């Protein structure tokens, strides 16, 4: 028996159907014409018959069974042209559907193509090329320009620009140097790296991304599950109705036409094809959405809760303002003095001051001659023979240093804004103050406005920070409400209260200390989840970079996918209703109806393909 693939079978049956059409309108013996038509039906209809039989073994009566019944009936009553046309159109539609569905999976396939298969490692001082699956933890991996990184690990030598688009969706290469982290599936564009392997094989970030994307395609949306259940009962119902119609009208052609025309092909495929396209687009842009149900929920949610630290803010203290209280000292001189004074500090506030000082003035060589840590209050340092106090009010009070009323008013105003104020003074007078805070991300305000424009009706912030800091950020960003001084379990409690009040709610967090909240929300969105197990496992949506724009992108993509699903469903129902009425009024015939049916399936798929270009500039 000749075995053809889809493309070959379509080509052969296409030649036969064309020949049938020519013979039909020429003076060729009818028996020859009928034989060619039957050959067309056999070539195109064999896989349809096989699929119908396989489905029946599992007690599923699907579209293949309907078409098979219609074709056998057409042959039985001598309508050979109808049998040939229906099988060919169905086969052609199936092939075109297969090709267009392939396109919707192109983003996912592109990810698979990025999977590294080879690696160069150094063992016993010798470079060896091995399969990426053979790399072991703590191996030293060498990666050169144009090569894929095969492990998650830390750079121990070299400098390179790495294209991380496969992981984070960032289009601009990132500079990687010693002690930086790198991820499997990324590509070195220039430079070279030696990497100590920390995660290998199926444990790498890239491998887990692929696994999640593949699993996501199997997680169906509620709409999709409903339509599939509907189809399982609808199809046998159509067969019974067609039989009933024949018993009343005794019109076999009418009944056979009804069988084919009523096939819910476009309706059944309307949801999954949109979901596959949406998931594929998200994966290409570094947004992992774990299934159709998640897309559907995110696409309809109206309330969103944000964690503060590391999500809306940078997640680390930074200097926001330097103030001099005396004419003899400029703000730059105050900052330089405190930077030198904090040189031995391990405190986060001290490190923030050092970072700001080095950012403005470069590396500091000077160190304090003496330094005494006063736990919980600050430090007493000696610089160029003079003693200074650097720290809180309590430190100054301990050494009998008074704070004038005007300076105290300034400090209180800064604290009301959520700032932590570090004071600097001699043992006689206060010299200045440095304000420090976990600063708001540059694009946070833009994000809040974007999600409002996308239909989010209520935005809240959950934070473990103090009331003043939370209130300040809430006001600056235009957030509706905040809940401060929360432990992880408190965030879960607040989310449950909000769910009772407003219904479905999405939670955005950094994926580590927010894991309980991400799990308890209707939709958990983990930001910057690269390499974080708890983020990738707990959240429903994982944003593979810390870019806030990915949040509005994920919401926009989900909403676009839901709209696309609805468009497909309404269109499919409209076509089915039109065809059914056409059959009843005898203005739609078998071959024409089949053509319209297949065209409707293709239009549904082509509409879904539009999602692949979402977010492209």
Buried (B, 14 or more C-beta within 10 A) or exposed (E): EEEBEBEEBBEBBBEBBEBBBEBBEEEEEEEEBBBBBBBBBBBBBBBBBEBBEEBBEEEBBBBBBBBBBBBBBBBEEEBBBBBBBBBBBBBBBBBBBEEBBEBBBBBBEEBEEBBBEEBBBEEEEEEEEBEBEBBEEEBBBBBEEEBBBBBBBBBEEBBBBBBBBBBBBBEEBBEBEEEBBBBBBBBBEEBBBBBBBBBBBEBBBBBBBBEBBEEBBEBBBEBBEEBEEEBBEBBBEBBEBBEEBBEEEEEBBBBBBBBBBBBBBBBBBBBBBBBBBBBBBBBBBBBBBBBBBBBBBBBEBEBBBBBBBBBBBBBEBBBBBBBBBEEEBEEEBBBBBBBBBBBEBEBEBBBBBBBBBEEEEEEEEEEBEEBEBBEEBBBBBBBEEEBBBBBBBEBBEBBEBEBEEEBEEBBEEBBEBBBBBBBBBBEEEBBBBBBBBBBBBEBBBBBBEBBBEBEBEBBBBBBBBBEBBBBBBBEBBEBBEBBBEBEBEBBBBBBEEBBEEBEBBBBBBBBBBBBBBBBBBBBBBBBBBBBBBBBBBBBBBBBBBBBBBBBBBBBBBBBBBBEBBBBBBEBBBEBBEBBBEBBBEEEBBBBBBBBBBBBBBBBBBBBBBEBBEBBEE
